[in-house]
Amino acid sequence: MSDPQPEEKNIFQRIIDREIPADIVYETERVLAFRDIQPQAPTHILVVPKEPIASLEEVTAQHASLLGELLVAAAAIARQEGLEQGYRLVVNCGRHGGQEIPHLHVHLLGGRSLTWPPG
């Protein structure tokens, strides 16, 4: 009987592990942020935990400080990017919620007037 194959890394984990390049704009011990390669606004940055959490569905109370760090990072990046007129944070959860990559991430969108409701 053969050993089970390790689960394939998603693109975000490969960026975190520096296996593929990305335009990284922010990093701490537990958070990494980089520009989206298919931006939906002039500023579109993905803020991801380095811990491999597939979705918001998987978080527990034990992740509270990490989730707080993601939001603190997003606010710091918004200031760094000069988004003082406003910005939007989006977390997609699950296929019907629009999540494409199975790694928790926060979209930071700004640089133009954003409409509501979104798609």
N, C-alpha and C positions, 0 to 999 in steps of 0.2 A: 504494500500500500504506500502511495507516495505522500509526501508532506503537503499540506494544504498550501496553496499559493497565497502570498500576502495580498491584501486588498490593494488595488491600484490607487495611487494618489490622485486626487483631483488637482486641477490647475492651481487653486489657491495654495494648497499644501506644497506644491512644487515651487511656487513663488516664495513661500515662507522658507523652504529648505534651500533656496537660491539655486535650484536646478534649472529654472528658466528666468530670463530677465524681466524686470518690471520697473516702471518709473516710481520708485518708492519715495514717498514724501514725509513719512513719519514712522518711527519705530521705538518701541519700548521692549522690555523683557517679555511682555505678554500680548502685545498688539503690534500689528503691521498695517500700514495704509499705503495704497498705491493708486495711480490713475487708471481708470477703466479704459480698456482699449476700444470700447464702443460707447463713447460718451453720449449721454442723453441731455446734457447741458454743458455750457462752456467749462464749468468745473464739475467733474464727476469722479469722485474718489471712493474707493472701497476700503472700509475699515474692518479688519478681520482679526479675530483672536488667533493666536498661534496654536492654541489648543484645538485639536480637531473635533469640533462640535458640528454635527451635520446640519442642524436646524434649530430654530427657537423652540421647537417642540421637544427637544432633548434637554433643555436647560432646567436646572433645579435651583433650590435656594443656595446650594453650594456655589453656584456660578454668579451670585449677586455682585460680588466685588469686580469680577471680570466684566460683567455687563456694564457696570458703572464706568469702568476704565474705557470701554468702547465709546461711551457717550462723552466722557471727558476728552478723549483723543479727538473725536469728531469736532467738538467745540474749539479745541486748540488748532486743529487743521483749518477750520473755517476762518479763524482769526489770521492764521498764517497766510491763507489764500486771499485775504482782503474781502471777505464776504459780509461786511458789516451791514449791507442793505437787506440781508436775509438769505436763508438757505433752507433746504429740506433734508431730513433724514428719513430713509425708507428701509424697512426690514421686510423682505418677502419671505413667506413661510409656506413651504410645500408647493407642489406643482400648480395647483389652482391659484395659489397666491403669487405666482410668477417666479418662484425660486428655481434657478437653472443649475446652480452649482451646489452640491451637497456639503457646504461648509458655511456656517453662520457668518453673515456679513451685513454691514450697514452701508447703504449708499448715501454719500454726501453729495447733494446736487445744489448748484448755485451758479451765480454769474449772469442770471437773467430772471425776469419775472416768471414765476411758476404758477400754473393754473390749477384750479381745483374743480371738480374731482380729477385725480389722475386716471389714466386708462382703465 
